[in-house]
Amino acid sequence: MYRLRRKRPEHSEQAIGGQRRRFVQAFPYGLVTGCSPHDVPCPPDPDDRYVLAAAVHGRADILVTDDRRAFPPECVRESLSVRTGDEFLNWAAGRSMPLVMRTLARQIDYYRRTPVRRAA
């Protein structure tokens, strides 16, 4: 959300809050509280530091990001694996290909839907 606010300042707090609520609704057990960016010594970007602090505090096994350079090995504890989205999907497919196929089918269906236009 922090990056969204920085990159898209024209979005209202209500719009950004709506996006956050959708994330929390979709992943109710993914909400991590009680951590601080000061809990980890690096990376230098405060947004990335918060993500890493939440992953460590939440005892995550895998941190999925397409910006692996933001989380160099010296910043990440040994029990936390940093993977790109593609690497994560390959890892998940190795464990449950049917689950990956169902999830991808839902995503494809979602992106193929035509947006509903409301009459003015």
C-alpha positions as CSV (number, residue, x, y, z in Angstrom):
1,M,0.0,0.0,0.0
2,Y,2.9,2.4,0.8
3,R,4.3,2.0,-2.7
4,L,0.8,2.4,-4.2
5,R,0.4,5.7,-2.3
6,R,3.9,6.9,-3.5
7,K,3.4,5.9,-7.1
8,R,-0.2,6.9,-7.5
9,P,-0.8,10.0,-5.3
10,E,-4.0,10.8,-7.2
11,H,-5.7,7.8,-5.6
12,S,-7.8,8.7,-2.6
13,E,-7.3,7.1,0.8
14,Q,-10.7,5.5,0.4
15,A,-9.6,3.8,-2.9
16,I,-6.3,2.6,-1.3
17,G,-8.1,1.5,1.8
18,G,-10.5,-0.5,-0.4
19,Q,-7.6,-2.3,-2.0
20,R,-6.2,-3.1,1.4
21,R,-9.6,-4.4,2.6
22,R,-9.8,-6.7,-0.4
23,F,-6.3,-8.0,0.4
24,V,-7.2,-8.7,4.0
25,Q,-10.5,-10.3,2.9
26,A,-8.8,-12.5,0.4
27,F,-5.9,-13.5,2.8
28,P,-7.3,-13.1,6.4
29,Y,-4.4,-15.1,7.9
30,G,-1.8,-13.0,5.9
31,L,-2.2,-9.9,8.1
32,V,0.9,-9.4,10.2
33,T,0.9,-6.9,13.0
34,G,3.3,-6.0,15.8
35,C,6.5,-5.7,13.7
36,S,8.6,-2.7,12.8
37,P,10.9,-1.9,9.9
38,H,13.5,-1.4,12.6
39,D,13.4,-5.1,13.5
40,V,15.6,-5.9,10.5
41,P,19.0,-4.2,9.7
42,C,18.5,-4.0,5.9
43,P,17.4,-3.6,3.1
44,P,17.8,0.1,2.7
45,D,14.4,0.9,1.2
46,P,12.0,1.4,4.1
47,D,9.1,-0.2,2.1
48,D,11.2,-3.3,1.5
49,R,12.4,-3.3,5.1
50,Y,8.8,-3.4,6.3
51,V,8.0,-6.3,4.0
52,L,11.0,-8.2,5.3
53,A,10.2,-7.4,8.9
54,A,6.6,-8.7,8.4
55,A,7.9,-11.9,6.8
56,V,10.3,-12.5,9.7
57,H,7.7,-11.6,12.3
58,G,5.1,-13.7,10.6
59,R,7.5,-16.6,10.4
60,A,7.0,-16.9,6.6
61,D,8.9,-19.6,4.8
62,I,8.8,-17.9,1.4
63,L,8.8,-14.3,0.4
64,V,7.5,-13.9,-3.2
65,T,8.8,-10.8,-5.1
66,D,9.9,-10.0,-8.6
67,D,12.5,-7.7,-7.1
68,R,15.0,-10.2,-5.6
69,R,17.7,-7.5,-5.5
70,A,15.7,-5.7,-2.8
71,F,16.2,-8.7,-0.5
72,P,19.9,-9.8,-0.8
73,P,21.0,-12.9,1.1
74,E,22.8,-10.9,3.8
75,C,19.4,-9.3,4.8
76,V,17.4,-12.5,4.8
77,R,17.5,-15.2,7.5
78,E,18.4,-18.7,6.3
79,S,15.0,-20.2,6.9
80,L,13.3,-17.6,4.6
81,S,13.4,-18.3,0.9
82,V,13.1,-15.4,-1.5
83,R,11.5,-16.4,-4.8
84,T,10.1,-14.7,-7.9
85,G,6.5,-15.4,-8.8
86,D,7.6,-17.9,-11.5
87,E,9.8,-19.7,-9.1
88,F,7.1,-19.9,-6.5
89,L,4.6,-21.3,-9.1
90,N,7.2,-23.9,-10.1
91,W,7.7,-24.8,-6.5
92,A,4.0,-25.0,-5.8
93,A,3.4,-27.0,-9.0
94,G,5.9,-29.6,-7.8
95,R,3.8,-30.1,-4.7
96,S,0.3,-29.8,-6.1
97,M,-0.2,-29.3,-9.9
98,P,-4.0,-29.6,-9.7
99,L,-4.1,-26.8,-7.1
100,V,-1.9,-24.6,-9.3
101,M,-4.1,-25.3,-12.4
102,R,-7.3,-24.5,-10.6
103,T,-5.8,-21.2,-9.3
104,L,-4.5,-20.2,-12.7
105,A,-7.8,-21.0,-14.3
106,R,-9.5,-18.7,-11.8
107,Q,-7.0,-16.0,-12.6
108,I,-7.5,-16.3,-16.3
109,D,-11.2,-16.2,-15.9
110,Y,-10.9,-13.1,-13.8
111,Y,-8.8,-11.3,-16.3
112,R,-11.0,-12.3,-19.3
113,R,-14.1,-10.8,-17.7
114,T,-15.4,-7.7,-19.3
115,P,-15.7,-4.8,-16.8
116,V,-19.3,-4.0,-16.0
117,R,-20.1,-0.4,-17.0
118,R,-22.7,1.3,-14.9
119,A,-25.3,3.6,-16.5
120,A,-24.8,7.3,-15.5
